[in-house]
Amino acid sequence: MLHKAFGIVNTTKQSLYVDGMQDYRPIGAFSFLGRYRIMDFPISNMSNSGIDRIQLYVDQSPRSVVEHVGTGRHYNINSKSGRIQVLFASEKSSDIYKTDISNFKESLEYINLMHQPYVVIAPSNMVYKQDFDALINQHETSGADISILYHAVDNAKDHFLSCDTLVLNKQKGVDHIEKNRGTVKNKNISMETYVMKKELFIQLIEEASAVSSLYTLSLIINDKLSDLDVRGIAHKGVFVAITDIKSYFDANLMLTDSAAAKQLFGDPDWPIYTKTNDSCPTHYHKIGKVRGSVISNGCDIEGTVENSVIGRGVKVKKGALVKNSVILAETVVGENAVVENMVIDKGVKILKVKELKGTPEQPGYAKRLDNL
């Protein structure tokens, strides 16, 4: 496979902030399905597509990203020719200046060093499977200047809020890019995945920086639609965007369904790579019950778990009930406690409080390392 492109995984999302969880790590470093991090999906898509030079841009709480990515060896990247390079943004005077363009501008030296003619840019807050080699070939065949991956949905009134959407003409050309404000149910959600020549990418960075210090890549592309041939390419299959605590909650629970999970993980030739942890198998006690759930290694299950995602090393004590919830690693759910429609962050101990309940429409959240 020809290495036609280098990859960029962008963790900078100026308009997004997931209350609670993002206080401790960027969205790309969120635990997902108890085993993965969300950034594993774009990086694995690139690695499986033959892209072995990847730049990962980080603008907040970098430690969790660096610890997880490490040398990048677990992403099956050739250590002789390939590399994952973590690039850190400088401190900004205000969050409004934390834009992707600002980060790219600071790292132009490293972008210029890439010898590949194309760049594939993907976000770290979206989960999907995509062959980028096929995407590049489709882009070349079309003759477009820029190709943008999109997913057509019929639930945009209450999902994918604040995501970019593409308004397309009959030839799949992009007429304009706008935010989803929840006014119409049918939308083409931008997956913020772009293919273009490296030289054009550099030109857009320079022009956006000259227009405004608050400009983003999508804004400058929207400005240039009359000058450039920008096409939309449809994506099929599982697609979720993590934009708030509810979308994170929904995405995890959706993939407890085996049919949905098979679409994302069922191809042995397209593995999703992640950093592995050596731990003992989960201990299921005779009195414990598990239904329709994803349980990670190293857990101790004495109570009942229903339709939930349980991270590594979680203890569910005797008489406890965990239902419709996402429980991150090393949490303890004490005896006879009830946890329902909740996201429980890493290392929480639920020993005194006997009931934690949210709703499917508004899941609750317990902060990291809290004692409840």
C-alpha positions in Angstrom: 0.0 0.0 0.0 1.3 3.4 -1.0 1.8 5.8 1.9 0.3 8.8 0.0 -0.7 10.7 3.1 0.3 11.6 6.7 -2.3 11.8 9.3 -3.4 14.4 11.8 -5.6 13.5 14.8 -7.0 16.7 16.2 -8.0 16.9 19.9 -8.7 20.6 19.8 -12.5 21.3 19.9 -13.0 24.9 20.8 -16.8 24.7 21.0 -17.0 21.4 23.0 -16.6 20.7 26.7 -18.0 17.6 28.3 -18.8 18.7 31.9 -17.0 16.7 34.6 -15.0 14.1 32.5 -13.1 16.7 30.5 -11.9 18.3 33.7 -9.3 15.5 33.8 -8.5 14.6 30.2 -9.3 15.6 26.6 -12.2 13.9 24.9 -9.9 11.7 22.8 -8.5 10.2 26.1 -12.0 9.2 27.4 -12.3 5.6 28.3 -14.6 3.8 25.8 -16.3 0.4 26.2 -14.1 -0.2 29.2 -11.1 -1.0 27.1 -10.4 1.6 24.5 -9.8 5.4 24.4 -11.8 7.4 21.8 -8.6 8.4 20.0 -7.8 4.7 19.4 -10.4 4.8 16.6 -8.9 7.5 14.3 -5.4 6.3 14.9 -6.3 2.6 14.2 -8.1 3.7 11.0 -5.0 5.5 9.9 -2.7 2.6 10.8 -5.0 0.0 9.1 -5.0 2.3 6.0 -1.2 2.3 5.7 -0.7 5.7 7.2 2.3 5.4 9.5 3.2 9.0 10.1 0.7 10.6 12.4 0.6 13.9 14.3 -1.5 14.0 17.4 -2.4 17.6 18.5 -3.1 18.1 22.2 -4.1 21.4 23.8 -5.1 20.4 27.4 -4.3 17.8 30.1 -1.7 16.0 28.0 -0.5 13.4 30.5 -3.3 10.9 29.9 -2.8 11.2 26.1 1.0 10.7 26.4 0.7 7.8 28.8 -1.8 6.0 26.5 0.0 6.6 23.2 3.5 6.0 24.5 5.8 5.0 21.6 2.8 4.2 19.4 4.0 0.6 18.9 0.6 -0.9 20.0 -1.0 0.8 17.0 1.0 -1.5 14.7 3.0 1.3 13.2 6.3 0.4 11.6 8.9 1.7 14.0 11.5 2.2 11.3 9.5 4.3 8.9 6.5 5.3 11.0 5.9 7.5 14.1 3.2 9.0 16.2 4.3 12.5 17.1 2.4 14.2 20.0 2.4 18.0 19.5 1.5 20.3 22.4 -0.1 23.7 22.1 1.2 26.6 24.0 -0.8 28.2 26.8 -3.5 30.6 25.5 -4.8 33.7 27.3 -8.4 32.4 26.8 -10.1 29.2 25.8 -11.6 31.0 22.7 -8.1 31.1 21.2 -7.7 27.3 21.5 -8.4 26.6 17.9 -7.1 23.9 15.6 -5.7 26.5 13.3 -3.7 28.0 16.1 -2.2 24.6 16.9 -1.4 23.9 13.3 0.2 27.3 12.9 2.5 26.6 15.9 3.6 23.3 14.3 4.0 24.4 10.7 7.7 23.4 10.9 6.6 19.7 11.5 3.9 19.8 8.9 6.4 21.0 6.3 8.7 18.2 7.1 6.2 15.6 6.0 7.1 14.2 2.6 3.7 12.7 1.7 1.7 14.7 -0.8 -1.7 14.4 1.0 -2.9 14.9 4.6 -5.8 13.2 6.2 -7.2 15.1 9.2 -9.6 13.4 11.6 -11.1 14.4 15.0 -10.6 12.6 18.3 -14.2 12.9 19.5 -15.8 10.7 16.9 -16.0 6.9 16.7 -16.3 5.2 13.3 -14.5 2.8 10.9 -13.1 4.1 7.6 -10.5 3.0 5.1 -8.6 6.2 4.4 -6.6 4.6 1.5 -9.9 4.2 -0.3 -11.0 7.7 0.7 -7.8 9.2 -0.8 -8.3 7.2 -4.0 -11.9 8.5 -4.2 -10.7 12.0 -3.6 -8.1 11.7 -6.4 -10.6 10.3 -8.8 -13.0 13.1 -8.2 -10.5 15.8 -8.9 -11.7 17.8 -5.9 -9.4 20.1 -3.9 -10.9 19.0 -0.6 -13.0 16.0 0.4 -15.0 15.9 3.6 -16.4 12.7 5.1 -20.0 13.0 6.2 -22.8 10.8 7.7 -26.5 11.3 6.8 -28.7 11.1 9.9 -32.5 11.5 10.5 -32.2 12.4 14.2 -30.4 15.7 14.1 -33.1 17.5 16.1 -31.9 15.9 19.3 -28.5 14.4 18.4 -25.2 15.7 17.0 -26.0 19.1 18.3 -23.3 21.8 17.6 -21.6 19.5 15.1 -20.9 20.9 11.7 -23.3 19.9 8.9 -22.7 19.9 5.1 -25.3 21.4 2.7 -24.6 19.5 -0.6 -25.7 20.0 -4.2 -26.7 17.2 -6.5 -23.1 16.5 -7.4 -22.1 16.1 -3.7 -20.4 19.4 -3.9 -20.4 21.4 -0.6 -22.5 24.6 -0.9 -21.9 25.6 2.7 -21.0 24.4 6.2 -23.2 25.3 9.1 -23.8 24.2 12.7 -26.5 21.8 13.7 -28.9 23.8 15.9 -31.5 21.0 16.2 -34.1 22.6 13.9 -34.3 19.8 11.2 -34.2 16.0 11.7 -32.4 15.2 8.4 -28.8 16.5 8.2 -25.5 15.5 6.7 -23.2 15.6 9.7 -19.6 16.5 9.0 -17.3 13.9 10.4 -14.6 16.6 10.4 -12.4 14.3 8.4 -10.7 16.0 5.5 -8.5 14.9 2.6 -6.4 17.5 0.7 -2.9 18.2 -0.6 -0.4 19.2 2.0 0.4 22.4 0.2 -3.3 23.4 0.2 -3.5 22.6 3.9 -0.6 24.9 4.7 -2.1 27.6 2.5 -5.4 27.4 4.5 -3.6 27.6 7.8 -1.8 30.8 6.7 -5.0 32.4 5.3 -7.1 31.5 8.4 -4.4 32.9 10.7 -4.4 36.2 8.7 -8.2 36.5 8.8 -8.7 36.0 12.5 -7.0 34.4 15.5 -10.3 32.7 16.3 -10.7 31.0 12.9 -10.9 27.2 12.6 -10.3 24.9 9.7 -14.0 24.4 9.0 -14.5 28.2 8.9 -11.7 28.9 6.4 -12.9 26.0 4.2 -16.4 27.5 4.4 -15.0 30.9 3.3 -13.2 29.3 0.3 -16.1 27.3 -1.1 -16.5 29.6 -4.0 -12.8 29.2 -4.9 -12.2 25.6 -4.2 -13.9 22.3 -5.3 -15.0 20.8 -2.0 -16.9 17.5 -2.2 -18.7 15.4 0.4 -18.1 11.7 0.6 -20.7 9.6 2.4 -19.8 7.3 5.3 -21.8 4.1 6.1 -21.8 2.1 9.3 -21.5 2.9 13.0 -20.9 6.6 13.7 -21.0 8.4 17.0 -19.9 11.9 18.0 -19.0 12.6 21.6 -20.2 16.2 22.3 -21.6 16.0 25.8 -22.1 13.6 28.7 -25.3 12.2 27.2 -23.7 11.4 23.8 -20.8 9.7 25.6 -23.3 7.7 27.7 -25.5 6.8 24.7 -22.5 5.7 22.6 -21.2 3.3 25.2 -24.5 1.7 25.8 -25.4 1.5 22.1 -22.4 -0.8 21.6 -23.5 -3.3 24.3 -25.8 -4.5 21.5 -23.9 -7.3 19.7 -25.1 -6.4 16.2 -23.9 -2.8 16.5 -20.6 -3.9 18.0 -20.1 -6.4 15.2 -20.3 -3.6 12.6 -17.4 -1.8 14.4 -15.3 -4.7 15.6 -16.3 -7.7 13.5 -13.7 -7.4 10.8 -10.5 -9.3 11.8 -8.6 -7.4 9.1 -9.5 -4.1 10.7 -8.6 -4.3 14.3 -9.0 -1.4 16.7 -5.7 -1.1 18.5 -5.2 0.1 22.1 -2.8 0.0 24.9 -3.2 -3.3 26.7 -3.0 -3.9 30.4 -2.1 -7.2 31.9 -4.7 -8.1 34.5 -6.4 -11.2 35.8 -9.8 -12.4 34.4 -12.9 -11.0 35.9 -14.3 -13.0 38.9 -18.0 -13.7 38.6 -19.4 -14.9 41.9 -22.2 -17.5 42.0 -24.5 -14.8 43.5 -23.6 -12.3 40.8 -25.7 -11.7 37.7 -24.8 -10.0 34.4 -27.1 -9.3 31.5 -26.4 -7.5 28.2 -23.2 -5.8 29.4 -19.6 -5.3 28.5 -17.3 -6.3 31.4 -13.6 -5.6 31.3 -10.8 -7.6 32.9 -9.9 -7.6 36.5 -13.4 -7.0 37.8 -15.1 -8.6 40.8 -18.8 -9.1 40.3 -20.9 -10.2 43.3 -23.9 -8.0 42.5 -26.1 -7.5 39.5 -25.1 -5.7 36.3 -27.6 -5.0 33.5 -27.1 -3.2 30.2 -23.9 -1.5 31.3 -20.2 -1.0 30.5 -17.9 -1.9 33.3 -14.2 -0.8 33.2 -11.1 -2.6 34.4 -10.8 -3.5 38.1 -14.4 -2.5 39.1 -15.9 -4.1 42.2 -19.6 -4.6 42.3 -20.4 -5.8 45.9 -23.0 -8.2 47.1 -26.6 -6.9 46.7 -25.5 -4.0 44.5 -27.3 -3.2 41.2 -25.7 -1.4 38.3 -28.2 -0.7 35.5 -27.9 1.3 32.2 -24.6 2.8 33.4 -21.0 3.4 32.3 -18.6 2.6 35.1 -14.9 3.6 34.6 -11.9 1.7 36.0 -11.2 0.9 39.6 -14.6 2.0 40.9 -16.2 0.3 43.9 -20.0 -0.1 44.0 -20.7 -1.0 47.7 -23.1 -3.5 49.1 -26.8 -2.9 48.3 -26.0 0.3 46.3 -28.1 1.1 43.3 -26.5 2.8 40.3 -28.8 3.6 37.4 -28.4 5.8 34.3 -25.1 7.1 35.5 -21.6 7.8 34.3 -19.2 7.0 37.2 -15.7 8.3 36.6 -12.5 6.5 37.5 -11.7 5.4 41.0 -15.0 6.4 42.6 -16.0 4.6 45.9 -19.8 4.3 46.4 -19.9 3.1 50.0 -22.2 5.5 52.0 -24.7 6.6 49.4 -27.2 3.7 48.6 -28.8 5.2 45.4 -27.4 7.1 42.5 -29.9 7.6 39.7 -30.1 9.7 36.6 -32.4 9.3 33.6 -31.8 8.1 30.0 -32.4 11.7 28.9 -30.2 13.2 31.5 -27.6 10.7 32.8 -25.9 11.6 36.1 -22.2 11.9 36.6 -19.9 11.1 39.6 -16.5 12.8 39.5 -13.2 11.0 39.5 -11.9 9.6 42.8 -14.9 10.8 44.6 -16.1 9.1 47.9 -19.8 8.8 48.0 
